[in-house]
Amino acid sequence: MIRPVLQDDAFIADVEQSRGDRSGKLRMWWVGQSGFLMQWSGRHLLFDPYLSDSLTIKYAHTQKPHVRMTERVVAPERLSFVEIVTSSHNHTDHLDAATIVPLLAAARHDVSILVPAANRAFAAQRLNLDPSQLSTLDAGQTIERRGFDITAVPAAHNKLETDDEGHFLCLGYVVRAGPWTVYHSGDTEVYPGLAEALAPHAVDVAILPINGKVGNMNGLEAARLAKDIGAKLVIPCHFEMFEFNTASPDEFVIECEQIGQAFSVMRAGEGMTLPAEAEA
């Protein structure tokens, strides 16, 4: 099994050592699958965390066992400083009660849980919360939470789908933090109009899946989408979590190099620091 670069105490120590930094630097850590911790100016946003074995347990005796490839980076209750948690859609590796409930129980302050408007009732039931405790967005809407401006973009997880009221079931999030703009796509294929919708946001960092199955783009498509939207950096995700649903990042790396797209392939538990605007 793959061991994270930083895990448990070492991971928390790395996050803590820059929590007081107000220089404008952006720090990000990959916590596995599509989960990323984003730190800016002492504030913390956690994208789509999956920090449990709930799916491995659920599917252990089925025809599709979710065999883990990478050890858990950190117990969710140790992320008590997180202020915002996103869920891009209802699949458990993006909306995991075994991750979010312990995090909420340990939180030092109120935590904003952000879900698609179409999924509010479902998410509230899964997390055992009153629906009013969830923040919601639909495509094209923007909200401000704890110094982050967050805009929703439709995601096509197999296809673009809406509920009976026209709200999208799957979203990606464009997050602005000071001078930085980060796009977390959630699970999506590249669909007509996606690049055009993202280009005006001037994305600095694009976080994109590369597994190429179960309704996600592959490495080639991720590299080309990042180039098409003018992303200054692209980070691949959604690999090395489950044996049945992974891919090598090699194809992604080769394509990025060929088309001149800046990229960073992170390892689970690894952090990266992007300089303050004046240094960029």
C-alpha positions in Angstrom: 0.0 0.0 0.0 1.2 3.5 -0.8 2.3 5.5 2.2 1.6 9.3 2.2 4.5 11.7 2.0 3.2 13.3 5.2 0.8 11.5 7.5 -0.9 12.1 10.8 1.4 14.1 13.1 3.8 15.1 10.3 0.9 16.2 8.1 -0.7 18.3 10.9 2.7 19.8 11.8 3.3 20.9 8.2 -0.1 22.6 8.1 0.3 24.2 11.5 3.7 25.7 10.7 2.2 28.1 8.2 -1.2 28.8 9.7 -0.1 32.2 10.9 1.3 33.3 7.5 -0.4 36.4 6.2 2.1 37.0 3.4 -0.4 36.1 0.6 1.1 32.7 -0.2 -1.2 29.9 -1.2 -0.6 26.4 0.3 -2.3 23.2 -0.8 -2.1 19.6 0.3 -3.5 16.5 -1.5 -5.3 14.3 1.0 -6.2 11.6 -1.5 -8.8 11.0 -4.3 -10.3 14.4 -5.0 -9.6 15.8 -1.5 -7.4 18.9 -1.2 -6.8 21.2 1.8 -6.3 24.9 0.8 -4.7 27.4 3.1 -4.6 31.1 2.5 -4.1 33.9 5.0 -4.7 31.6 8.0 -8.0 30.3 6.5 -8.7 26.7 5.4 -11.0 25.2 2.8 -11.2 21.5 2.3 -12.4 20.2 -1.1 -14.3 17.0 -1.3 -12.5 15.0 1.5 -12.6 11.2 1.7 -10.7 10.3 4.9 -12.2 7.0 6.0 -12.6 3.4 4.9 -16.4 3.6 4.5 -16.4 2.5 0.8 -13.9 -0.3 1.4 -16.2 -1.6 4.2 -19.4 -1.1 2.2 -18.2 -3.0 -0.9 -16.0 -5.6 0.7 -18.1 -8.6 -0.2 -19.4 -7.4 -3.6 -18.4 -7.7 -7.2 -16.8 -4.3 -7.1 -14.6 -4.2 -4.0 -13.1 -0.8 -3.2 -9.6 -2.0 -2.4 -7.5 0.9 -1.0 -4.2 1.7 -2.7 -3.1 4.6 -0.4 -3.1 4.8 3.4 -5.3 7.5 4.9 -3.4 10.8 5.2 -5.0 12.1 8.4 -7.9 11.4 10.7 -10.7 13.9 9.9 -11.1 15.0 13.6 -7.6 16.4 13.5 -8.7 19.0 10.9 -10.6 21.0 13.5 -9.3 24.2 12.1 -11.0 23.8 8.7 -13.7 26.5 8.1 -15.3 25.3 4.8 -15.9 21.8 3.4 -17.1 21.3 -0.1 -19.0 18.4 -1.7 -19.2 18.5 -5.5 -21.8 15.7 -5.7 -23.4 12.9 -3.7 -21.0 10.0 -4.3 -19.5 8.9 -1.0 -15.9 9.7 -2.0 -17.0 13.3 -2.3 -19.7 13.4 0.4 -18.5 11.0 3.2 -20.3 11.0 6.5 -17.5 9.1 8.1 -15.2 12.0 7.2 -17.4 15.1 7.7 -19.3 14.1 10.8 -16.1 13.6 13.0 -14.6 16.8 11.5 -17.7 18.8 12.5 -17.7 17.2 16.0 -14.1 18.3 16.6 -14.4 21.8 14.9 -13.2 24.8 16.9 -15.8 27.0 15.2 -18.7 26.9 12.8 -17.9 25.0 9.6 -19.7 25.9 6.3 -20.6 22.7 4.4 -21.1 23.6 0.8 -23.2 21.3 -1.5 -25.1 21.7 -4.7 -28.5 23.1 -4.2 -30.0 20.0 -5.8 -28.4 17.8 -3.1 -29.3 19.7 0.0 -31.9 17.2 1.3 -29.8 14.2 0.5 -26.7 15.7 2.1 -28.5 16.7 5.2 -29.9 13.2 5.7 -26.5 11.6 5.1 -24.7 13.9 7.5 -27.6 13.9 10.0 -27.9 17.7 9.8 -30.8 20.1 9.5 -30.9 21.3 5.8 -30.6 24.9 7.1 -27.1 24.0 8.3 -25.8 23.5 4.7 -24.7 26.2 2.3 -25.8 25.6 -1.2 -24.9 26.8 -4.7 -26.2 26.3 -8.2 -24.3 26.8 -11.5 -23.4 30.5 -12.0 -24.0 31.5 -8.4 -21.3 32.9 -6.1 -21.2 33.1 -2.4 -18.6 34.5 0.1 -17.5 32.3 3.0 -14.7 33.1 5.5 -12.8 35.2 3.0 -13.2 32.8 0.0 -15.5 33.7 -3.0 -16.9 30.5 -4.4 -18.6 30.2 -7.8 -20.3 27.1 -9.1 -19.7 25.6 -12.5 -21.7 22.7 -13.9 -20.0 19.3 -13.9 -20.9 16.4 -16.3 -20.4 13.2 -14.3 -21.2 11.0 -17.3 -23.6 13.8 -18.4 -25.0 17.1 -17.3 -27.9 16.3 -15.1 -30.4 18.5 -13.2 -33.2 17.9 -10.7 -36.9 18.6 -11.4 -36.3 22.3 -10.6 -33.3 22.6 -13.0 -30.6 22.6 -10.4 -27.4 20.8 -11.4 -26.6 17.5 -9.5 -22.9 17.8 -9.9 -20.8 21.0 -9.7 -17.2 22.2 -9.8 -16.1 25.2 -7.7 -14.0 28.2 -8.7 -12.6 29.6 -5.5 -11.0 33.0 -5.2 -8.7 33.8 -2.3 -7.0 37.1 -2.5 -5.0 37.1 -5.8 -5.5 33.4 -6.3 -8.1 31.5 -8.3 -8.4 27.7 -7.9 -10.8 25.5 -9.9 -11.7 22.2 -8.4 -13.7 20.4 -11.0 -15.3 17.6 -8.9 -16.0 14.6 -11.1 -16.6 15.6 -14.7 -16.0 14.8 -18.3 -15.0 17.6 -20.7 -18.2 18.8 -22.2 -19.0 21.5 -24.9 -18.8 24.9 -23.3 -16.8 24.0 -20.2 -13.6 25.7 -21.3 -15.6 28.8 -22.4 -17.3 28.9 -19.0 -13.9 28.7 -17.1 -11.7 31.0 -19.3 -13.1 34.3 -17.9 -12.1 33.2 -14.3 -8.4 33.4 -15.1 -7.7 30.2 -13.2 -4.3 30.0 -11.5 -4.6 26.3 -10.3 -6.9 23.7 -11.9 -7.5 20.5 -10.0 -8.8 17.8 -12.5 -9.5 14.1 -12.4 -7.5 11.8 -14.7 -8.9 8.3 -14.1 -10.8 8.4 -17.4 -13.7 6.2 -16.2 -16.9 6.4 -14.2 -17.8 9.7 -15.7 -14.4 11.5 -15.5 -11.9 12.9 -18.0 -8.6 11.1 -18.7 -5.1 12.5 -18.5 -5.0 13.7 -22.0 -8.3 15.6 -21.6 -7.2 17.1 -18.3 -4.0 18.4 -19.8 -5.8 19.9 -22.8 -8.6 21.5 -20.7 -6.0 23.2 -18.5 -4.3 24.6 -21.6 -7.6 25.7 -23.1 -8.6 27.7 -20.0 -5.2 29.2 -19.6 -4.5 27.6 -16.2 -1.1 28.6 -14.8 -0.8 25.2 -13.2 -2.8 21.9 -13.3 -2.8 19.2 -10.6 -4.2 15.8 -11.4 -6.3 13.8 -8.9 -8.8 10.9 -8.6 -6.1 8.2 -8.9 -4.3 5.9 -6.5 -7.2 5.5 -4.1 -9.1 2.4 -5.3 -7.7 -0.4 -7.4 -10.7 -0.6 -9.7 -10.8 3.1 -10.5 -7.3 4.6 -11.0 -4.9 5.5 -13.7 -1.2 6.3 -14.1 -0.4 10.0 -14.4 2.1 9.3 -17.1 -0.2 10.1 -20.0 -1.1 13.3 -18.3 2.5 14.3 -17.8 3.5 13.5 -21.4 0.7 15.6 -22.8 1.4 18.5 -20.5 5.0 18.5 -21.6 4.1 18.3 -25.2 1.6 21.2 -25.2 3.6 23.4 -22.8 1.1 23.2 -19.9 2.6 23.7 -16.4 1.7 20.9 -14.0 2.5 19.3 -10.7 1.8 15.7 -9.9 1.4 15.6 -6.1 1.6 12.5 -3.9 -0.9 11.9 -1.1 0.0 13.9 1.9 2.3 16.2 0.0 2.0 20.0 0.2 2.9 22.7 -2.1 3.4 26.5 -1.7 2.7 29.1 -4.3 4.3 32.5 -3.8 2.6 35.7 -2.8 1.4 37.7 -5.8 4.4 40.0 -5.7 6.8 37.1 -6.0 4.9 35.2 -8.6 
